Amino acid sequence: MSNQTIEQITEPLPKEQQISQLHFARSHTTDDYITEADLLARINSSPFGETTKDWAQRSAQVESLGNVGWGLFSTPPIIQRAEGSLLYDTDDKEYIDLISGFSVSGFGNNYQPITEAICKQAQTLTHFFDFPHPKRIHLAERLAKLSGIDGKARVLFGTTGSDAIESAVKAARHYTGKPYVLVAKGDYHGATSGTIALTSRKGMNANYFPGSSDAYVGFFGFPHEYRAGLKNFGGFGLESIDELEHSLKGTFSPYADGNGNLVAAILVEPFQSSSGYYIPPRSYLKNLRRICDEHNILLILDEVQTGLGRTGKIWGFEHSEVRPDIIAVSKTLGGGLPLSAVIASAQIFEAWNPTAHINTQAGNAIACAAAHVVLDTLTAPGFLDDVNRRGDRFVSGLQKIAAKHPSLGYIDHTGIYIGLEFVLDPVLKTPAPDLVSEIRASALSDGLFLDHGGYYGNRIPLIPALNMPNEIIDRALFKLEKHIGLAEEKFGI
Ligand SMILES: Cc1ncc(COP(=O)(O)O)c(C=O)c1O
């Protein structure tokens, strides 16, 4: 890969530098790429059984090498069955799942009420193009009501998170007639051609056309308290909102012409998930809402990962007491099946004529049936209290671990949304990415499935199923502590 730093490649490129981005994107050589042979070597030294290694080899020979599994792990385990939060590979080795498909499996696997609804719906209507059907219409009614959007809301269905984000941005630009979308640095909003320009997590936007500035995307800093003010680790300044405001008001604003600002929407994740489960100060969304109101800009909140219970409330934005104009939701919504929705202030979708947007896979009837169970469960009395109790159980265990293990420098948590930051030195907060790699690799061989993240590669987000049983939480904590301890020993901490 390139030797650019994260700061360099997440900065918006001024127009005049477009040519260098063009040069950068076209200057790859085959040396930059991981090859099939590299993956086969990784598989050989992986801790898996023979059958799993065999399947991994077949995957390496036929699937795209850009698959996330090879980025998340040296070799991804090949899972063939699951029971709730327990996954079993093709050698029947068990793993505790603390990733939950980045929340796609928000209720784990094979959650019986969802499975039953899927089987029942499959016997009546599988799918009917992108047309309304009773399950979908009723789901739209429920989502509109649940959204908390001021006034009347309307819903557009889709299939994936990226597709919801693309639709939200398309609708916002059409409604306002303005081109720019401003996004927080480090946010992840998808990896399709339409969303990649919005996704600066780890500079993912750097190598694709149109580049962010060509796609009328601008960035502002994401605030996080732990590293705010630490000049040696930039990118988290709490002053980022002031900078955003200045960029809208300034005489030489890149986002304005003589007739006012050119910004259709500010699009953010309420909490920054794929970057490492970072929770910003509560004032973050309040300030963005105020700025949007003052400048006549729409606020789009990407609740694809924070939405539907993970933060202990239905929506992540509820913690800041703001109301967005548009919400994008997916993942947990489909109960494991592909489904997404954009919920917007009615007038935004009323500015569209029939056929303005088509997705022949949208609002699949089986996925809608699953989504009804998801909403039934989330809104059942006491369910979110239970989610919060499970989150507290995790966090009290983690605090005990942190008291014994200095490398666990910081814990972000709300509900069952938990981000762990690992450091070599708790005072200097020196990031510990190699320690995190060690913890994750040894946990994987011991049957604990952990995500990784962090602006410095030094975070472990915990993404358990919302309904993970206490017994599995305790087993997960036990294993986590064991592997933090082993890694600290190895690194002399
Ligand atoms: C916040 C957020 N937005 C959008 C997406 C894109 O969703 P999908 O992978 O379903 O396209 C993701 C996926 O991880 C996400 O976390």
The ligand as a Tripos MOL2 file, in Angstrom:
@<TRIPOS>MOLECULE
LIG
   16    16     1     0     0
SMALL
NO_CHARGES

@<TRIPOS>ATOM
      1 C1        -22.3850    2.7890    9.7760 C.3       1 LIG1
      2 C2        -22.4210    1.9650    8.5180 C.ar      1 LIG1
      3 N1        -22.9790    2.4800    7.4150 N.ar      1 LIG1
      4 C3        -23.0630    1.7870    6.2680 C.ar      1 LIG1
      5 C4        -22.5500    0.5070    6.1890 C.ar      1 LIG1
      6 C5        -22.6420   -0.2540    4.8930 C.3       1 LIG1
      7 O1        -23.5070   -1.3340    5.0500 O.3       1 LIG1
      8 P1        -23.4500   -2.5730    4.0200 P.3       1 LIG1
      9 O2        -22.1940   -3.3230    4.2890 O.co2     1 LIG1
     10 O3        -24.6830   -3.3580    4.3690 O.co2     1 LIG1
     11 O4        -23.5240   -2.0100    2.6580 O.co2     1 LIG1
     12 C6        -21.9490   -0.0680    7.3080 C.ar      1 LIG1
     13 C7        -21.3590   -1.4260    7.2530 C.2       1 LIG1
     14 O5        -20.6010   -1.8490    8.0780 O.2       1 LIG1
     15 C8        -21.8820    0.6780    8.5060 C.ar      1 LIG1
     16 O6        -21.3280    0.1860    9.6180 O.3       1 LIG1
@<TRIPOS>BOND
     1     1     2 1
     2     2     3 ar
     3     2    15 ar
     4     3     4 ar
     5     4     5 ar
     6     5     6 1
     7     5    12 ar
     8     6     7 1
     9     7     8 1
    10     8     9 2
    11     8    10 1
    12     8    11 1
    13    12    13 1
    14    12    15 ar
    15    13    14 2
    16    15    16 1
@<TRIPOS>SUBSTRUCTURE
     1 LIG1         1 GROUP 0 **** ****
